[in-house]
Amino acid sequence: MTKIAKVSKSDAEWRQQLTDQQYHVTREKGTERAFTGKYWNCRDDGIYRCVCCGEPLFSSATKFDAGCGWPSFTAPLAESIVDEHEDRSHFMVRTEVTCSKCGAHLGHVFPDGPAPTGLRYCINSASLNLEKE
């Protein structure tokens, strides 16, 4: 397993680099409203990268329409590029997904996705940049 070099920046550096919405989602564990993000209905081929550090996270080949209003994927490009954490906010128990390289909040993963993984990585568009093929 390849160890990912961590990215660490000050709060001021993140604020300078990111839009207000990107900062709120990725650094403050926020979320965008359903059906409003730029990638929820995107059909373009490519690689979705972390908006904070550029790490390749998801492929359009694993993207599917979950009907939830956020981009949804069956799996990350590799297990080591995302971290999972228990999230007990908003009176729920969910599994938060963060970028392993910079710690950016991406979204959540749920066990209700299609084959082959049975998982649904429900990811905020504001945490992603699509590198089109």
C-alpha positions as CSV (number, residue, x, y, z in Angstrom):
1,M,0.0,0.0,0.0
2,T,1.4,3.4,-1.0
3,K,1.4,6.0,1.8
4,I,-0.2,9.2,0.8
5,A,1.7,12.4,1.6
6,K,-0.5,14.6,3.8
7,V,-1.4,18.2,2.9
8,S,-1.7,20.6,5.7
9,K,-2.6,24.3,5.3
10,S,-3.7,27.0,7.7
11,D,-7.3,28.1,7.9
12,A,-6.4,31.3,6.1
13,E,-4.7,29.4,3.3
14,W,-7.8,27.2,2.8
15,R,-10.0,30.3,2.8
16,Q,-7.9,32.0,0.2
17,Q,-7.9,28.9,-2.1
18,L,-11.6,27.9,-1.8
19,T,-14.9,29.5,-2.5
20,D,-17.1,30.2,0.5
21,Q,-19.2,27.1,-0.4
22,Q,-16.2,24.9,-1.0
23,Y,-14.7,26.0,2.3
24,H,-18.0,25.4,4.2
25,V,-18.4,21.9,2.8
26,T,-14.8,20.6,2.9
27,R,-13.4,22.4,6.0
28,E,-16.5,22.8,8.1
29,K,-18.2,19.5,7.2
30,G,-21.1,21.3,5.5
31,T,-23.3,20.1,2.7
32,E,-24.9,21.6,-0.4
33,R,-28.6,21.4,-1.0
34,A,-29.8,18.4,-3.0
35,F,-30.0,18.9,-6.7
36,T,-28.0,22.1,-6.7
37,G,-24.4,20.9,-7.1
38,K,-22.7,21.1,-10.5
39,Y,-22.0,17.4,-10.7
40,W,-25.2,15.7,-9.4
41,N,-26.6,15.3,-12.9
42,C,-23.2,15.4,-14.8
43,R,-22.7,12.6,-17.4
44,D,-19.2,13.6,-18.5
45,D,-16.4,11.0,-18.4
46,G,-13.4,11.7,-16.3
47,I,-11.8,11.6,-12.9
48,Y,-13.3,13.5,-9.9
49,R,-10.5,15.1,-7.9
50,C,-10.5,16.6,-4.4
51,V,-11.1,20.4,-4.7
52,C,-8.7,21.1,-1.9
53,C,-5.6,19.0,-2.8
54,G,-6.2,17.6,-6.3
55,E,-6.1,14.0,-5.2
56,P,-7.9,11.7,-7.7
57,L,-10.9,10.2,-5.8
58,F,-13.6,8.8,-8.0
59,S,-14.1,7.7,-11.6
60,S,-17.1,8.6,-13.7
61,A,-17.2,4.9,-14.5
62,T,-18.4,4.2,-11.0
63,K,-20.9,7.1,-10.9
64,F,-24.6,6.3,-10.9
65,D,-27.9,8.2,-10.5
66,A,-29.0,7.4,-7.0
67,G,-31.9,9.9,-7.2
68,C,-30.6,11.6,-4.0
69,G,-29.5,14.9,-5.6
70,W,-25.8,14.5,-5.0
71,P,-23.1,12.8,-7.2
72,S,-23.1,9.1,-6.2
73,F,-20.4,6.5,-6.8
74,T,-20.1,2.8,-6.0
75,A,-16.4,3.0,-5.0
76,P,-13.4,5.4,-4.7
77,L,-10.5,4.8,-7.1
78,A,-8.7,3.1,-4.2
79,E,-9.7,2.4,-0.6
80,S,-6.6,4.2,0.7
81,I,-7.6,7.6,-0.8
82,V,-10.6,8.1,1.4
83,D,-11.0,7.8,5.1
84,E,-14.2,6.8,6.9
85,H,-15.4,8.2,10.2
86,E,-18.5,7.7,12.4
87,D,-20.7,10.8,12.2
88,R,-23.3,11.2,14.9
89,S,-24.4,14.7,13.8
90,H,-28.0,15.8,13.1
91,F,-29.4,13.0,15.3
92,M,-28.2,10.3,12.9
93,V,-25.4,7.7,12.7
94,R,-23.7,7.9,9.3
95,T,-20.3,7.2,7.9
96,E,-18.5,10.3,6.9
97,V,-16.0,10.2,3.9
98,T,-12.9,12.4,3.9
99,C,-10.0,12.8,1.6
100,S,-7.0,10.8,3.0
101,K,-4.5,13.4,1.7
102,C,-6.0,16.7,3.1
103,G,-8.8,15.7,5.4
104,A,-11.5,17.4,3.3
105,H,-15.1,16.4,4.1
106,L,-16.5,14.9,0.9
107,G,-19.8,13.4,2.0
108,H,-21.1,10.1,3.4
109,V,-21.2,6.4,2.3
110,F,-24.3,4.3,2.7
111,P,-24.8,0.5,2.3
112,D,-27.7,0.9,-0.2
113,G,-25.8,1.2,-3.5
114,P,-25.9,-1.1,-6.6
115,A,-23.6,-4.0,-7.4
116,P,-20.8,-4.7,-7.4
117,T,-20.1,-3.0,-4.0
118,G,-23.5,-2.4,-2.6
119,L,-22.2,1.0,-1.5
120,R,-23.4,4.6,-2.3
121,Y,-20.7,7.2,-1.9
122,C,-22.9,10.3,-1.7
123,I,-20.5,13.2,-2.4
124,N,-20.9,17.0,-2.4
125,S,-20.1,18.6,-5.8
126,A,-18.4,21.4,-3.9
127,S,-15.7,19.0,-2.7
128,L,-14.9,17.9,-6.3
129,N,-13.3,19.0,-9.5
130,L,-14.0,16.9,-12.6
131,E,-11.0,16.3,-14.9
132,K,-12.7,15.4,-18.1
133,E,-11.4,12.7,-20.4
